[in-house]
Amino acid sequence: MATPPKGVREAAARAVRWIDEGRAGKNFTDVGRNRAHQLANGEDISDDVLRRMHNYFQRHSVDKDAEGFKGGTDGFPSPGRVAWDAWGGDAGQRWAASELGES
């Protein structure tokens, strides 16, 4: 079990706000919603969840090139950006890799 660091909690909290504002899109999953709350609340994360996080970031890193992903661009935050932050954002990507010895 590992406790999410501050940057991960902050990204997830941002995602929770965006989700509450209806910016997650119609295809946003309950898994993403639950993960955002879990990370934002600083709940301990199992190795299995860390592996899921790592796999998510590997699959979705291409989303960072999409319109609305970066602040100050049209459509920000895109549903992809909301999902990225729900999983802990860039800090979550680094943290999961580090915890799994993948960095």
A tleap script that builds the chain and sets N, CA, C and O, in Angstrom:
source leaprc.protein.ff14SB
mol = sequence {
  NMET ALA THR PRO PRO LYS GLY VAL ARG GLU
  ALA ALA ALA ARG ALA VAL ARG TRP ILE ASP
  GLU GLY ARG ALA GLY LYS ASN PHE THR ASP
  VAL GLY ARG ASN ARG ALA HIE GLN LEU ALA
  ASN GLY GLU ASP ILE SER ASP ASP VAL LEU
  ARG ARG MET HIE ASN TYR PHE GLN ARG HIE
  SER VAL ASP LYS ASP ALA GLU GLY PHE LYS
  GLY GLY THR ASP GLY PHE PRO SER PRO GLY
  ARG VAL ALA TRP ASP ALA TRP GLY GLY ASP
  ALA GLY GLN ARG TRP ALA ALA SER GLU LEU
  GLY GLU CSER
}
set mol.1.N position { 0.848 -1.181 0.000 }
set mol.1.CA position { 0.000 0.000 0.000 }
set mol.1.C position { 0.888 1.237 0.000 }
set mol.1.O position { 1.941 1.270 0.636 }
set mol.2.N position { 0.440 2.241 -0.721 }
set mol.2.CA position { 1.192 3.492 -0.815 }
set mol.2.C position { 0.213 4.657 -0.746 }
set mol.2.O position { -0.903 4.576 -1.260 }
set mol.3.N position { 0.638 5.734 -0.111 }
set mol.3.CA position { -0.191 6.925 0.031 }
set mol.3.C position { 0.136 7.901 -1.090 }
set mol.3.O position { 1.306 8.215 -1.304 }
set mol.4.N position { -0.875 8.389 -1.813 }
set mol.4.CA position { -0.618 9.310 -2.919 }
set mol.4.C position { 0.061 10.593 -2.429 }
set mol.4.O position { -0.368 11.185 -1.439 }
set mol.5.N position { 1.110 11.017 -3.116 }
set mol.5.CA position { 1.764 12.270 -2.738 }
set mol.5.C position { 0.906 13.483 -3.095 }
set mol.5.O position { -0.100 13.371 -3.796 }
set mol.6.N position { 1.323 14.628 -2.602 }
set mol.6.CA position { 0.555 15.865 -2.740 }
set mol.6.C position { 0.157 16.176 -4.185 }
set mol.6.O position { -1.001 16.502 -4.444 }
set mol.7.N position { 1.085 16.081 -5.117 }
set mol.7.CA position { 0.786 16.411 -6.513 }
set mol.7.C position { -0.290 15.523 -7.113 }
set mol.7.O position { -1.102 15.979 -7.917 }
set mol.8.N position { -0.296 14.267 -6.726 }
set mol.8.CA position { -1.311 13.318 -7.191 }
set mol.8.C position { -2.669 13.702 -6.606 }
set mol.8.O position { -3.676 13.731 -7.315 }
set mol.9.N position { -2.683 13.992 -5.316 }
set mol.9.CA position { -3.938 14.396 -4.657 }
set mol.9.C position { -4.487 15.680 -5.277 }
set mol.9.O position { -5.695 15.802 -5.478 }
set mol.10.N position { -3.617 16.631 -5.581 }
set mol.10.CA position { -4.067 17.900 -6.172 }
set mol.10.C position { -4.650 17.707 -7.569 }
set mol.10.O position { -5.684 18.290 -7.893 }
set mol.11.N position { -4.000 16.897 -8.395 }
set mol.11.CA position { -4.523 16.634 -9.745 }
set mol.11.C position { -5.890 15.953 -9.658 }
set mol.11.O position { -6.814 16.313 -10.386 }
set mol.12.N position { -6.012 14.979 -8.773 }
set mol.12.CA position { -7.284 14.263 -8.628 }
set mol.12.C position { -8.375 15.185 -8.101 }
set mol.12.O position { -9.523 15.096 -8.535 }
set mol.13.N position { -8.029 16.067 -7.171 }
set mol.13.CA position { -9.012 17.021 -6.642 }
set mol.13.C position { -9.486 17.964 -7.744 }
set mol.13.O position { -10.664 18.315 -7.800 }
set mol.14.N position { -8.577 18.368 -8.610 }
set mol.14.CA position { -8.946 19.214 -9.752 }
set mol.14.C position { -9.930 18.458 -10.644 }
set mol.14.O position { -10.918 19.025 -11.111 }
set mol.15.N position { -9.653 17.170 -10.877 }
set mol.15.CA position { -10.548 16.350 -11.694 }
set mol.15.C position { -11.920 16.230 -11.042 }
set mol.15.O position { -12.937 16.300 -11.732 }
set mol.16.N position { -11.964 16.051 -9.735 }
set mol.16.CA position { -13.250 15.957 -9.028 }
set mol.16.C position { -14.053 17.239 -9.260 }
set mol.16.O position { -15.256 17.175 -9.516 }
set mol.17.N position { -13.404 18.391 -9.174 }
set mol.17.CA position { -14.109 19.666 -9.440 }
set mol.17.C position { -14.642 19.699 -10.864 }
set mol.17.O position { -15.793 20.069 -11.093 }
set mol.18.N position { -13.810 19.314 -11.811 }
set mol.18.CA position { -14.244 19.308 -13.213 }
set mol.18.C position { -15.392 18.335 -13.441 }
set mol.18.O position { -16.330 18.641 -14.177 }
set mol.19.N position { -15.322 17.165 -12.814 }
set mol.19.CA position { -16.404 16.182 -12.926 }
set mol.19.C position { -17.700 16.782 -12.385 }
set mol.19.O position { -18.755 16.672 -13.010 }
set mol.20.N position { -17.609 17.416 -11.219 }
set mol.20.CA position { -18.784 18.039 -10.610 }
set mol.20.C position { -19.343 19.161 -11.483 }
set mol.20.O position { -20.544 19.431 -11.452 }
set mol.21.N position { -18.484 19.809 -12.253 }
set mol.21.CA position { -18.915 20.879 -13.164 }
set mol.21.C position { -19.460 20.330 -14.485 }
set mol.21.O position { -19.893 21.102 -15.341 }
set mol.22.N position { -19.441 19.009 -14.658 }
set mol.22.CA position { -19.961 18.391 -15.872 }
set mol.22.C position { -18.996 18.431 -17.041 }
set mol.22.O position { -19.430 18.375 -18.192 }
set mol.23.N position { -17.707 18.525 -16.782 }
set mol.23.CA position { -16.731 18.657 -17.861 }
set mol.23.C position { -16.057 17.338 -18.225 }
set mol.23.O position { -15.118 17.324 -19.022 }
set mol.24.N position { -16.520 16.239 -17.657 }
set mol.24.CA position { -15.877 14.945 -17.899 }
set mol.24.C position { -16.352 14.266 -19.184 }
set mol.24.O position { -15.715 13.321 -19.649 }
set mol.25.N position { -17.430 14.721 -19.749 }
set mol.25.CA position { -17.950 14.091 -20.964 }
set mol.25.C position { -18.887 12.938 -20.637 }
set mol.25.O position { -18.893 12.416 -19.523 }
set mol.26.N position { -19.670 12.557 -21.627 }
set mol.26.CA position { -20.706 11.547 -21.409 }
set mol.26.C position { -20.159 10.131 -21.261 }
set mol.26.O position { -20.850 9.262 -20.729 }
set mol.27.N position { -18.939 9.883 -21.717 }
set mol.27.CA position { -18.384 8.532 -21.648 }
set mol.27.C position { -17.461 8.320 -20.446 }
set mol.27.O position { -16.793 7.291 -20.349 }
set mol.28.N position { -17.425 9.281 -19.542 }
set mol.28.CA position { -16.565 9.154 -18.375 }
set mol.28.C position { -17.051 7.994 -17.513 }
set mol.28.O position { -18.250 7.847 -17.279 }
set mol.29.N position { -16.122 7.177 -17.045 }
set mol.29.CA position { -16.496 5.942 -16.351 }
set mol.29.C position { -16.589 6.122 -14.837 }
set mol.29.O position { -16.011 7.045 -14.263 }
set mol.30.N position { -17.323 5.223 -14.217 }
set mol.30.CA position { -17.388 5.193 -12.755 }
set mol.30.C position { -16.019 4.854 -12.164 }
set mol.30.O position { -15.680 5.307 -11.070 }
set mol.31.N position { -15.236 4.056 -12.892 }
set mol.31.CA position { -13.894 3.721 -12.417 }
set mol.31.C position { -13.058 4.997 -12.305 }
set mol.31.O position { -12.377 5.209 -11.301 }
set mol.32.N position { -13.110 5.841 -13.330 }
set mol.32.CA position { -12.375 7.102 -13.297 }
set mol.32.C position { -12.874 8.024 -12.195 }
set mol.32.O position { -12.086 8.668 -11.503 }
set mol.33.N position { -14.171 8.080 -12.043 }
set mol.33.CA position { -14.772 8.915 -10.988 }
set mol.33.C position { -14.329 8.425 -9.607 }
set mol.33.O position { -13.941 9.223 -8.754 }
set mol.34.N position { -14.390 7.122 -9.396 }
set mol.34.CA position { -13.987 6.556 -8.112 }
set mol.34.C position { -12.494 6.749 -7.856 }
set mol.34.O position { -12.084 7.047 -6.735 }
set mol.35.N position { -11.684 6.576 -8.902 }
set mol.35.CA position { -10.243 6.758 -8.745 }
set mol.35.C position { -9.934 8.200 -8.361 }
set mol.35.O position { -9.087 8.439 -7.500 }
set mol.36.N position { -10.605 9.160 -8.982 }
set mol.36.CA position { -10.376 10.574 -8.664 }
set mol.36.C position { -10.649 10.835 -7.187 }
set mol.36.O position { -9.857 11.494 -6.514 }
set mol.37.N position { -11.755 10.326 -6.690 }
set mol.37.CA position { -12.100 10.530 -5.282 }
set mol.37.C position { -11.102 9.826 -4.362 }
set mol.37.O position { -10.674 10.389 -3.355 }
set mol.38.N position { -10.741 8.612 -4.708 }
set mol.38.CA position { -9.792 7.842 -3.910 }
set mol.38.C position { -8.459 8.587 -3.787 }
set mol.38.O position { -7.917 8.723 -2.690 }
set mol.39.N position { -7.937 9.068 -4.919 }
set mol.39.CA position { -6.655 9.766 -4.901 }
set mol.39.C position { -6.768 11.129 -4.226 }
set mol.39.O position { -5.900 11.509 -3.441 }
set mol.40.N position { -7.829 11.861 -4.529 }
set mol.40.CA position { -8.014 13.188 -3.935 }
set mol.40.C position { -8.118 13.107 -2.417 }
set mol.40.O position { -7.663 14.007 -1.711 }
set mol.41.N position { -8.711 12.036 -1.921 }
set mol.41.CA position { -8.871 11.852 -0.481 }
set mol.41.C position { -7.616 11.303 0.188 }
set mol.41.O position { -7.572 11.166 1.411 }
set mol.42.N position { -6.595 10.987 -0.608 }
set mol.42.CA position { -5.337 10.486 -0.052 }
set mol.42.C position { -5.426 9.080 0.500 }
set mol.42.O position { -4.665 8.703 1.391 }
set mol.43.N position { -6.370 8.293 -0.038 }
set mol.43.CA position { -6.510 6.911 0.431 }
set mol.43.C position { -5.302 6.085 -0.012 }
set mol.43.O position { -4.739 6.316 -1.082 }
set mol.44.N position { -4.914 5.129 0.816 }
set mol.44.CA position { -3.818 4.237 0.450 }
set mol.44.C position { -4.189 3.456 -0.810 }
set mol.44.O position { -5.335 3.048 -0.999 }
set mol.45.N position { -3.194 3.264 -1.658 }
set mol.45.CA position { -3.376 2.630 -2.958 }
set mol.45.C position { -2.615 1.302 -2.971 }
set mol.45.O position { -1.443 1.242 -2.598 }
set mol.46.N position { -3.294 0.246 -3.403 }
set mol.46.CA position { -2.665 -1.075 -3.469 }
set mol.46.C position { -1.736 -1.165 -4.681 }
set mol.46.O position { -1.794 -0.339 -5.592 }
set mol.47.N position { -0.889 -2.178 -4.667 }
set mol.47.CA position { -0.007 -2.412 -5.805 }
set mol.47.C position { -0.819 -2.697 -7.068 }
set mol.47.O position { -0.424 -2.305 -8.166 }
set mol.48.N position { -1.949 -3.379 -6.909 }
set mol.48.CA position { -2.799 -3.666 -8.063 }
set mol.48.C position { -3.308 -2.364 -8.693 }
set mol.48.O position { -3.303 -2.225 -9.916 }
set mol.49.N position { -3.739 -1.429 -7.874 }
set mol.49.CA position { -4.222 -0.142 -8.395 }
set mol.49.C position { -3.062 0.642 -9.015 }
set mol.49.O position { -3.238 1.293 -10.045 }
set mol.50.N position { -1.898 0.586 -8.406 }
set mol.50.CA position { -0.733 1.256 -8.997 }
set mol.50.C position { -0.440 0.689 -10.381 }
set mol.50.O position { -0.105 1.442 -11.296 }
set mol.51.N position { -0.563 -0.632 -10.550 }
set mol.51.CA position { -0.365 -1.237 -11.870 }
set mol.51.C position { -1.437 -0.752 -12.852 }
set mol.51.O position { -1.140 -0.486 -14.016 }
set mol.52.N position { -2.678 -0.640 -12.383 }
set mol.52.CA position { -3.756 -0.139 -13.246 }
set mol.52.C position { -3.485 1.311 -13.664 }
set mol.52.O position { -3.710 1.697 -14.811 }
set mol.53.N position { -2.996 2.100 -12.702 }
set mol.53.CA position { -2.649 3.495 -13.006 }
set mol.53.C position { -1.546 3.538 -14.063 }
set mol.53.O position { -1.643 4.272 -15.047 }
set mol.54.N position { -0.515 2.755 -13.849 }
set mol.54.CA position { 0.612 2.728 -14.790 }
set mol.54.C position { 0.129 2.327 -16.184 }
set mol.54.O position { 0.516 2.942 -17.177 }
set mol.55.N position { -0.716 1.298 -16.256 }
set mol.55.CA position { -1.254 0.852 -17.540 }
set mol.55.C position { -2.120 1.928 -18.182 }
set mol.55.O position { -2.053 2.144 -19.392 }
set mol.56.N position { -2.936 2.606 -17.368 }
set mol.56.CA position { -3.767 3.693 -17.898 }
set mol.56.C position { -2.880 4.749 -18.564 }
set mol.56.O position { -3.131 5.151 -19.700 }
set mol.57.N position { -1.852 5.189 -17.856 }
set mol.57.CA position { -0.995 6.242 -18.397 }
set mol.57.C position { -0.270 5.783 -19.655 }
set mol.57.O position { -0.084 6.582 -20.573 }
set mol.58.N position { 0.139 4.538 -19.726 }
set mol.58.CA position { 0.784 4.039 -20.937 }
set mol.58.C position { -0.180 4.063 -22.123 }
set mol.58.O position { 0.205 4.437 -23.230 }
set mol.59.N position { -1.423 3.667 -21.893 }
set mol.59.CA position { -2.419 3.642 -22.973 }
set mol.59.C position { -2.838 5.034 -23.409 }
set mol.59.O position { -3.103 5.260 -24.590 }
set mol.60.N position { -2.901 5.973 -22.467 }
set mol.60.CA position { -3.514 7.267 -22.748 }
set mol.60.C position { -2.534 8.428 -22.882 }
set mol.60.O position { -2.966 9.579 -22.949 }
set mol.61.N position { -1.257 8.169 -22.921 }
set mol.61.CA position { -0.298 9.272 -23.051 }
set mol.61.C position { -0.495 10.028 -24.365 }
set mol.61.O position { -0.158 11.209 -24.452 }
set mol.62.N position { -1.032 9.366 -25.383 }
set mol.62.CA position { -1.300 10.045 -26.655 }
set mol.62.C position { -2.382 11.117 -26.501 }
set mol.62.O position { -2.452 12.042 -27.309 }
set mol.63.N position { -3.223 11.000 -25.474 }
set mol.63.CA position { -4.281 11.983 -25.250 }
set mol.63.C position { -3.716 13.369 -24.950 }
set mol.63.O position { -4.403 14.376 -25.120 }
set mol.64.N position { -2.464 13.414 -24.505 }
set mol.64.CA position { -1.856 14.697 -24.155 }
set mol.64.C position { -1.673 15.598 -25.384 }
set mol.64.O position { -1.470 16.805 -25.250 }
set mol.65.N position { -1.745 15.001 -26.578 }
set mol.65.CA position { -1.605 15.767 -27.821 }
set mol.65.C position { -2.949 16.257 -28.357 }
set mol.65.O position { -2.985 16.972 -29.358 }
set mol.66.N position { -4.036 15.891 -27.717 }
set mol.66.CA position { -5.374 16.236 -28.206 }
set mol.66.C position { -5.740 17.681 -27.870 }
set mol.66.O position { -5.202 18.280 -26.938 }
set mol.67.N position { -6.659 18.213 -28.644 }
set mol.67.CA position { -7.166 19.566 -28.405 }
set mol.67.C position { -7.815 19.646 -27.034 }
set mol.67.O position { -8.554 18.745 -26.637 }
set mol.68.N position { -7.541 20.716 -26.317 }
set mol.68.CA position { -8.155 20.954 -25.019 }
set mol.68.C position { -7.458 20.288 -23.851 }
set mol.68.O position { -7.931 20.365 -22.717 }
set mol.69.N position { -6.329 19.629 -24.118 }
set mol.69.CA position { -5.623 18.969 -23.023 }
set mol.69.C position { -4.830 19.976 -22.200 }
set mol.69.O position { -4.804 19.908 -20.971 }
set mol.70.N position { -4.187 20.905 -22.890 }
set mol.70.CA position { -3.330 21.873 -22.200 }
set mol.70.C position { -4.094 23.143 -21.857 }
set mol.70.O position { -4.918 23.618 -22.640 }
set mol.71.N position { -3.811 23.689 -20.675 }
set mol.71.CA position { -4.429 24.937 -20.249 }
set mol.71.C position { -4.195 26.038 -21.264 }
set mol.71.O position { -3.121 26.121 -21.861 }
set mol.72.N position { -5.188 26.878 -21.461 }
set mol.72.CA position { -5.082 27.982 -22.406 }
set mol.72.C position { -5.415 27.604 -23.833 }
set mol.72.O position { -5.338 28.450 -24.723 }
set mol.73.N position { -5.787 26.342 -24.079 }
set mol.73.CA position { -6.164 25.932 -25.426 }
set mol.73.C position { -7.681 25.786 -25.503 }
set mol.73.O position { -8.356 25.634 -24.485 }
set mol.74.N position { -8.204 25.834 -26.727 }
set mol.74.CA position { -9.644 25.679 -26.930 }
set mol.74.C position { -10.115 24.344 -26.368 }
set mol.74.O position { -9.475 23.311 -26.565 }
set mol.75.N position { -11.227 24.383 -25.677 }
set mol.75.CA position { -11.831 23.169 -25.158 }
set mol.75.C position { -11.248 22.665 -23.848 }
set mol.75.O position { -11.605 21.581 -23.385 }
set mol.76.N position { -10.350 23.447 -23.246 }
set mol.76.CA position { -9.746 23.029 -21.978 }
set mol.76.C position { -10.752 23.163 -20.844 }
set mol.76.O position { -11.419 24.195 -20.763 }
set mol.77.N position { -10.895 22.194 -19.981 }
set mol.77.CA position { -10.246 20.886 -20.022 }
set mol.77.C position { -11.071 19.905 -20.854 }
set mol.77.O position { -12.286 19.793 -20.688 }
set mol.78.N position { -10.399 19.212 -21.735 }
set mol.78.CA position { -11.074 18.184 -22.526 }
set mol.78.C position { -11.436 17.007 -21.609 }
set mol.78.O position { -10.854 16.858 -20.535 }
set mol.79.N position { -12.396 16.172 -22.031 }
set mol.79.CA position { -12.687 14.983 -21.232 }
set mol.79.C position { -11.438 14.120 -20.999 }
set mol.79.O position { -11.294 13.506 -19.942 }
set mol.80.N position { -10.549 14.078 -21.980 }
set mol.80.CA position { -9.309 13.328 -21.813 }
set mol.80.C position { -8.438 13.907 -20.717 }
set mol.80.O position { -7.797 13.166 -19.973 }
set mol.81.N position { -8.410 15.238 -20.613 }
set mol.81.CA position { -7.630 15.874 -19.547 }
set mol.81.C position { -8.273 15.614 -18.190 }
set mol.81.O position { -7.574 15.386 -17.203 }
set mol.82.N position { -9.592 15.648 -18.138 }
set mol.82.CA position { -10.281 15.352 -16.882 }
set mol.82.C position { -9.923 13.930 -16.438 }
set mol.82.O position { -9.605 13.703 -15.270 }
set mol.83.N position { -9.975 12.984 -17.363 }
set mol.83.CA position { -9.646 11.596 -17.040 }
set mol.83.C position { -8.189 11.466 -16.613 }
set mol.83.O position { -7.888 10.766 -15.647 }
set mol.84.N position { -7.279 12.137 -17.326 }
set mol.84.CA position { -5.854 12.083 -16.988 }
set mol.84.C position { -5.638 12.531 -15.538 }
set mol.84.O position { -4.925 11.880 -14.775 }
set mol.85.N position { -6.261 13.642 -15.176 }
set mol.85.CA position { -6.102 14.145 -13.814 }
set mol.85.C position { -6.832 13.270 -12.796 }
set mol.85.O position { -6.419 13.190 -11.640 }
set mol.86.N position { -7.914 12.615 -13.221 }
set mol.86.CA position { -8.620 11.710 -12.314 }
set mol.86.C position { -7.720 10.563 -11.870 }
set mol.86.O position { -7.885 10.021 -10.776 }
set mol.87.N position { -6.776 10.199 -12.716 }
set mol.87.CA position { -5.827 9.135 -12.396 }
set mol.87.C position { -4.555 9.702 -11.775 }
set mol.87.O position { -3.578 8.974 -11.602 }
set mol.88.N position { -4.553 10.988 -11.439 }
set mol.88.CA position { -3.420 11.593 -10.746 }
set mol.88.C position { -2.553 12.494 -11.604 }
set mol.88.O position { -1.572 13.058 -11.120 }
set mol.89.N position { -2.910 12.635 -12.883 }
set mol.89.CA position { -2.174 13.537 -13.761 }
set mol.89.C position { -0.721 13.119 -13.950 }
set mol.89.O position { -0.350 11.969 -13.711 }
set mol.90.N position { 0.092 14.080 -14.384 }
set mol.90.CA position { 1.508 13.793 -14.617 }
set mol.90.C position { 2.187 13.287 -13.347 }
set mol.90.O position { 3.045 12.407 -13.402 }
set mol.91.N position { 1.796 13.851 -12.203 }
set mol.91.CA position { 2.371 13.403 -10.933 }
set mol.91.C position { 2.009 11.942 -10.670 }
set mol.91.O position { 2.829 11.178 -10.159 }
set mol.92.N position { 0.791 11.558 -11.017 }
set mol.92.CA position { 0.360 10.173 -10.846 }
set mol.92.C position { 1.118 9.229 -11.757 }
set mol.92.O position { 1.452 8.109 -11.369 }
set mol.93.N position { 1.388 9.685 -12.967 }
set mol.93.CA position { 2.153 8.872 -13.910 }
set mol.93.C position { 3.556 8.608 -13.352 }
set mol.93.O position { 4.031 7.472 -13.365 }
set mol.94.N position { 4.209 9.658 -12.864 }
set mol.94.CA position { 5.558 9.500 -12.294 }
set mol.94.C position { 5.529 8.633 -11.042 }
set mol.94.O position { 6.386 7.770 -10.855 }
set mol.95.N position { 4.533 8.868 -10.186 }
set mol.95.CA position { 4.442 8.146 -8.924 }
set mol.95.C position { 4.209 6.659 -9.150 }
set mol.95.O position { 4.902 5.830 -8.561 }
set mol.96.N position { 3.249 6.312 -9.991 }
set mol.96.CA position { 2.950 4.898 -10.253 }
set mol.96.C position { 4.180 4.193 -10.824 }
set mol.96.O position { 4.515 3.086 -10.403 }
set mol.97.N position { 4.848 4.829 -11.776 }
set mol.97.CA position { 6.046 4.228 -12.370 }
set mol.97.C position { 7.130 4.032 -11.320 }
set mol.97.O position { 7.783 2.989 -11.285 }
set mol.98.N position { 7.319 5.012 -10.481 }
set mol.98.CA position { 8.339 4.947 -9.447 }
set mol.98.C position { 8.028 3.840 -8.436 }
set mol.98.O position { 8.909 3.061 -8.072 }
set mol.99.N position { 6.789 3.777 -7.991 }
set mol.99.CA position { 6.383 2.755 -7.016 }
set mol.99.C position { 6.549 1.345 -7.574 }
set mol.99.O position { 6.820 0.402 -6.829 }
set mol.100.N position { 6.386 1.207 -8.884 }
set mol.100.CA position { 6.489 -0.108 -9.520 }
set mol.100.C position { 7.895 -0.393 -10.039 }
set mol.100.O position { 8.143 -1.448 -10.624 }
set mol.101.N position { 8.820 0.555 -9.822 }
set mol.101.CA position { 10.179 0.383 -10.310 }
set mol.101.C position { 10.295 0.493 -11.812 }
set mol.101.O position { 11.193 -0.096 -12.413 }
set mol.102.N position { 9.387 1.248 -12.429 }
set mol.102.CA position { 9.341 1.397 -13.885 }
set mol.102.C position { 9.946 2.699 -14.373 }
set mol.102.O position { 9.994 2.931 -15.581 }
set mol.103.N position { 10.408 3.557 -13.473 }
set mol.103.CA position { 10.862 4.876 -13.909 }
set mol.103.C position { 12.249 4.853 -14.492 }
set mol.103.O position { 12.763 5.894 -14.902 }
savepdb mol mol.pdb
quit
